[in-house]
Amino acid sequence: MELQILEIIFFLYTLLKIYISVMQIGFINFEKRREPFLLSSDEYLKAGNYTVEKEKLNIASTIIEYGLFIYWLRDGLEFLQNSQLINSMGDSVSSLLFVFGFLTINYIVTLPIELYEKFKIDKKYGFNKSTVKLYIIDQLKGLVLSVLIGSPLILGVIFFVEHYQLWWLYSFGLIFFFIVFINMVYPTLIAPMYNKMQPLQDEDLNRKIMNLLQGVGFHSSGIFTIDASKRDSRLNAYFGGFGKSKRVVLFDTLIEKLNHQELLAVLGHELGHFKNGDIYKNITIMGVVIFSIFALIGNIPDALYSDLNIEKSGAVLIVLFLLIASVIGFIAMPIMGVISRHNEYEADKMGSKLSGSSLYLKEALRKLVVENRSFPKSHPLYIFFYYTHPPVSERLKELEKQNV
């Protein structure tokens, strides 16, 4: 009975995702033929076509996700647990092989979708600048990091399962601490593994940014640029790390396309998140979601394992966590989206204030739409479930009201 309930829930989740995508495709196909907004007629149509192609691929990905879910529940978990190769190893190695076997099969099955998106769709619309060689190198780096970082986490969760009744609570603490730790070390240890990171060479811009940071009490270990253009043409920037490890990281594409005032407005927006404590709010929300998933996994009826024809173990619990995480995350997205969109409006106010005028942020937003070929409109249902940022049209309206 428990297995049927789980399958029904995932089926409804899949149907809802496909329905949202279909509504989005219909909406974009209609809107892309109307009067263009922010983009030229050709670019507006091109952005619409790009969005539609990506959403069609998302439907295919959702169907594959559902097929994998059913496979794992009906046959896959039992197959892995009874595998002679896995069972021939010691307990710890067998557990690692079980989890990594699950991840590897998922990776192989979904790889064609990723390749088609990157080397077909993104290449067609001028986004992907990566080569096959660079892509393979990135994948190998990711594999090494997954094994080095994932193995201790997996073994830690298994240890808690085998020794503590409230294993799910201790496991939540371990995973939550790990996520916070990764955010601390990402800009200094992980990001440089993928991109060349160097101090900002433009002394005038560097001085302006430092003045901006000091004005809100943001203490940074430096302002850096990365060669993002070797992989993708889209514009971006981020603040990474905590404490003394905080860095301001600018994509070279952003520096190339925005003037100083526009770039300061974008950074002012990000500093608004810092000033308003949004980073800590997001961490708290993420913690609640992860806690909910672990609490659910920790209280699964034993009858489910009988339905699956498998024995309850730490490795199985980790895989079940990974299987249902997407559903819980999807349910939580509308709540997180409402909070996040509110935070974006507040950050826009700070960006306008720090740059001296809302005009600079408005122009930066327009350029981001043009350069990233973002279709500026979406179906309300799609926005409700997926948008962490308000539609750019709404952000521009709010900025107009400020008259700064």
Helices and strands as residue ranges (DSSP letters): H 2-31, H 41-71, I 72-76, H 77-81, H 84-87, H 91-116, I 117-121, H 122-124, H 132-163, H 167-185, I 186-190, H 191-194, E 197-199, H 203-216, E 223-226, G 228-230, E 237-240, G 243-245, E 247-251, H 252-257, H 260-275, H 278-297, H 303-308, H 314-355, H 358-372, H 380-386, H 392-402
